[in-house]
Amino acid sequence: MDTQAVLAQLDLSDEAVRNEVFGALVDAGLDFGTCTRVFGKRDESELQDAYYEAARDKESPGEIEVDDNAIISKGDEPPGAYVMAWVWVSDNDAGIAEDDDGEDDDIHTIDGPSMVV
């Protein structure tokens, strides 16, 4: 299949179309881990490396963790960047009591941590 030809037929500037395409990709098996690997692919520039290393310096295992493929979003005001990280929040900190069955219906497991939707 020629993926580029298929995508060229879609108006991806339309949010409804993007949502429909993304929904179909998720239904076909696309997961959050894959998205972060694609969007977080660093070009290994000195600038990206500097933000990444500064974020890694702020890590605290079990509390704040930065993945190797962390997404980096450069900002202008104030100068800097957001670096995607995982922040651990215990059930107790969130004021959540465990369900009787031990399952959370609103939490979706991804490749690694879980995502609340």
C-alpha positions as CSV (number, residue, x, y, z in Angstrom):
1,M,0.0,0.0,0.0
2,D,1.2,3.5,-0.9
3,T,0.7,5.3,2.5
4,Q,1.7,8.7,1.1
5,A,-0.9,8.4,-1.7
6,V,-3.6,7.5,0.8
7,L,-2.7,10.4,3.1
8,A,-2.5,12.8,0.2
9,Q,-6.3,12.2,-0.4
10,L,-7.1,13.3,3.1
11,D,-7.6,16.9,4.4
12,L,-5.5,16.6,7.5
13,S,-5.9,20.3,8.2
14,D,-9.5,19.4,9.2
15,E,-9.5,18.4,12.9
16,A,-12.5,16.0,12.4
17,V,-10.6,14.2,9.7
18,R,-7.4,14.0,11.9
19,N,-9.5,12.6,14.8
20,E,-11.1,10.0,12.5
21,V,-7.8,8.9,11.0
22,F,-6.1,8.8,14.5
23,G,-9.1,6.8,15.9
24,A,-8.8,4.3,13.0
25,L,-5.0,4.0,13.7
26,V,-5.7,3.4,17.4
27,D,-8.3,0.7,16.5
28,A,-5.6,-0.9,14.3
29,G,-3.2,-1.1,17.2
30,L,-1.4,2.3,17.4
31,D,-0.4,2.9,21.0
32,F,0.9,5.8,23.0
33,G,4.4,4.3,23.2
34,T,4.7,4.2,19.4
35,C,3.6,7.9,19.2
36,T,6.2,9.0,21.7
37,R,8.9,7.0,19.9
38,V,7.9,8.8,16.6
39,F,7.3,12.3,17.9
40,G,10.1,12.1,20.4
41,K,12.7,11.0,17.9
42,R,15.5,13.5,18.7
43,D,17.7,14.8,15.9
44,E,20.5,14.8,18.4
45,S,21.2,18.5,18.0
46,E,23.2,20.2,20.7
47,L,20.1,22.3,21.6
48,Q,17.8,19.2,22.0
49,D,20.5,17.4,23.9
50,A,21.0,20.3,26.3
51,Y,17.2,20.4,27.2
52,Y,17.1,16.6,27.5
53,E,20.1,16.5,29.8
54,A,18.8,19.3,31.9
55,A,15.5,17.5,32.3
56,R,17.4,14.3,33.2
57,D,19.2,16.2,35.9
58,K,15.8,16.9,37.5
59,E,14.8,13.2,37.6
60,S,14.0,11.5,40.8
61,P,13.5,7.8,40.3
62,G,10.0,6.7,41.2
63,E,8.9,10.4,41.3
64,I,9.8,12.2,38.1
65,E,11.3,10.2,35.1
66,V,12.3,11.3,31.6
67,D,12.2,8.7,28.8
68,D,15.0,8.4,26.3
69,N,12.5,9.4,23.6
70,A,11.0,12.4,25.6
71,I,9.2,14.9,23.4
72,I,10.8,18.3,23.5
73,S,8.8,21.4,22.7
74,K,10.8,24.6,22.4
75,G,9.2,27.8,23.8
76,D,10.0,31.5,23.3
77,E,8.7,33.4,26.3
78,P,10.4,32.8,28.6
79,P,13.1,31.1,26.6
80,G,13.3,27.4,27.2
81,A,11.6,24.1,26.4
82,Y,9.1,21.7,27.8
83,V,10.4,18.2,28.1
84,M,7.9,15.4,28.4
85,A,8.3,13.5,31.7
86,W,6.4,11.0,33.9
87,V,5.4,12.2,37.3
88,W,4.4,9.5,39.8
89,V,1.2,10.2,41.8
90,S,0.1,7.5,44.3
91,D,-3.5,6.7,44.8
92,N,-3.2,8.1,48.3
93,D,-1.8,11.4,47.0
94,A,-4.7,11.6,44.5
95,G,-7.3,10.8,47.2
96,I,-8.4,7.7,45.4
97,A,-9.5,4.6,47.2
98,E,-8.9,1.3,45.3
99,D,-12.1,-0.2,43.8
100,D,-13.5,-3.3,45.4
101,D,-12.4,-5.3,42.2
102,G,-9.0,-3.6,42.1
103,E,-9.5,-2.3,38.6
104,D,-9.8,1.2,37.3
105,D,-12.1,1.4,34.2
106,D,-10.9,4.9,33.3
107,I,-7.2,4.0,33.2
108,H,-5.7,2.5,30.0
109,T,-2.4,0.7,30.1
110,I,0.1,1.7,27.5
111,D,3.6,0.5,26.7
112,G,5.0,1.4,30.1
113,P,2.9,3.6,32.4
114,S,-0.8,4.1,32.1
115,M,-2.8,6.9,30.6
116,V,-6.0,8.4,32.1
117,V,-8.6,9.2,29.5
